[in-house]
Amino acid sequence: MANHLRFVGRTVMVQNGNVDAAYGVLNRILAQDGVVEAVRRCRYYEKPCVQRRRRAFEASRRVYCAEMARRIAFLARSNRQDPWLGC
């Protein structure tokens, strides 16, 4: 089981008996993976219309964030020509 990739990715080593720091690191890893939100969402029943609305919002947010990242990468690239050569 220790060779499973998701298990290894969520393994946190406790150093010098500092359990609080390791607990914080583990919470941050689980939040980034979306496990915390999934557990909170499954705690109560979610109506189908609310579920559809949430999934549509998440999809539109993914598209928006991907487009903005693409635009920022385009503007921040370093090998483009200077548009104002004579100025």
C-alpha positions in Angstrom: 0.0 0.0 0.0 2.9 2.3 0.6 3.8 2.2 -3.1 0.5 3.6 -4.1 1.1 7.1 -5.6 -1.7 8.9 -3.8 -0.7 7.4 -0.5 2.9 8.5 -1.0 1.7 11.9 -2.1 -0.3 12.4 1.1 2.4 11.0 3.5 3.7 13.5 6.0 6.8 12.8 8.1 6.8 14.1 11.7 10.1 15.7 12.6 11.4 16.1 16.1 8.0 15.2 17.5 6.4 18.3 16.1 2.9 16.9 15.4 1.2 20.2 15.0 3.3 21.3 12.1 2.9 17.9 10.4 -0.9 18.2 11.0 -0.9 21.6 9.3 1.0 20.3 6.3 -1.4 17.3 6.0 -4.4 19.6 6.1 -2.9 21.8 3.4 -2.2 18.8 1.2 -5.8 17.5 1.6 -7.2 20.9 0.9 -5.2 21.2 -2.3 -6.4 17.8 -3.4 -10.0 18.8 -2.7 -10.7 16.1 -0.1 -11.9 18.5 2.5 -14.5 20.1 0.2 -15.7 16.6 -0.9 -16.2 15.5 2.7 -18.1 18.7 3.6 -20.2 18.4 0.4 -21.1 14.8 1.2 -22.1 15.6 4.8 -25.6 16.6 3.7 -27.8 15.8 0.8 -27.4 18.0 -2.2 -30.4 18.5 -4.4 -29.9 17.6 -8.1 -30.6 21.2 -9.3 -28.0 22.6 -6.8 -25.5 19.9 -7.8 -25.9 20.8 -11.5 -25.6 24.5 -10.7 -22.4 23.9 -8.7 -20.8 21.7 -11.3 -21.6 24.2 -14.1 -20.0 27.0 -11.9 -16.9 24.9 -11.3 -16.6 24.1 -15.0 -17.0 27.7 -16.0 -14.4 28.7 -13.3 -11.9 26.2 -14.7 -12.4 27.6 -18.2 -12.0 31.1 -17.0 -8.9 30.4 -14.9 -7.3 28.5 -17.8 -8.0 31.3 -20.2 -6.6 33.9 -17.8 -3.5 31.8 -17.2 -3.0 31.5 -20.9 -3.3 35.3 -21.3 -0.9 36.0 -18.5 1.6 33.5 -19.9 1.3 35.2 -23.3 2.0 38.7 -21.8 4.8 37.5 -19.5 6.8 35.7 -22.1 10.3 36.9 -22.4 11.2 36.2 -26.0 8.9 38.7 -27.7 10.0 41.6 -29.8 9.9 45.1 -28.4 6.8 46.9 -30.0 8.4 50.4 -29.5 11.9 50.1 -31.0 12.6 53.8 -31.6 11.2 55.2 -28.4 
